[in-house]
Amino acid sequence: MVPLLLSRLEPSRKEEIEDWPWLDKAVLRPSRSRQVCMTCHFFRHHPGPEYIPLLTCHLHHGLITHGEHLTNRCQGWTEDMVRQRGWAPEVA
């Protein structure tokens, strides 16, 4: 049986986020606007080993170094859907 993804932005249950590669300067570019990783639709944080949060980009399936999520973005930055449409748009 093939595991199903719960969401396109969520990893499968067999996939280990800790094994994702770290994103580097080839992907992340400095940004001096609100368009940084932390405000991107693809940004997530997950509990890592010893409950230290892992910052992740689900567009690139990569890990983001702490602090870099505040000052960098990639070419695929997208407005967060909650901010775009408002809270719980599926209810409307």
N, C-alpha and C positions, 0 to 999 in steps of 0.2 A: 504494500500500500504506500502511495506517495503522499508525504505530508503536504497539506495545503497551507498557503500563506494566509494569515489572518487579515493582513492588509498589505498593500504594495509597499508600505513604508516600514513594516515590521519584519524582522528576520524570521526565518523558519525556526522551529523549536530545536532542530539539530544543528543549526548554524551557531558557531561560537563567535560572538562579537569581539572577544578578546583577541581572536586570531586575525581580525581585519588589519590591513596595513595602515600605518600612520600617514596622513596626508602631509605633503611637503610643499615647498615653494613652487613646484611645478603645477600644483593644483590651486593652492590658496594664494591670493593676492592681497596686499594691504588695502584697507578701505577706511576712509575718514568720514563715513556717512552712517546712517542707520542700517544700511545694507551690509550687514555682517552675518557670519554664520549663525549667531544666536537668534537672529530674527528671521531666519530662513525656514521655509516650510519643511525642508528635509533634515533639519537639525533635531537631534534627540539626545537624551542622556539616559544611561542605563547603569544599574549597580554593577560594579566590577568586583574583582577579587578584594576581599576584606572591606567590601561596601564602599570603596572609593569610586565615585562616579566616573564613567567613561563617556566622553563627549563624542558623538558620532554624526556622520553625514550619510544618510541613507540614499542619496543620489550617487555618491562615489563609493559606497560601502567601505568607508574608511574612518579611522579614529582621528580626532582633533586634539592637539596638545592643549592642556589647560591654559587659558589666557588668549590663545590664538582665536578662539570663537568670538572674542570681543573686538578684534582689530583686523580680521581678515574675512574674505569671501571668495567664492569661485565664480566662474562664468555662468554657472547654472543657478545662481541665487534667484529664488522665487518668493514673492510675498506669501506670508503665512495665510492659509485659507481661512482661519478663524477671523483674522483682521480684515481679509478681503470681503468676506460674506457676512460676518457677524457670528454670534454664538449660535450653535446648533442649527445651521441652515436647513438640515433635513426635516426639521419639525414644521417649518413654514408651509 
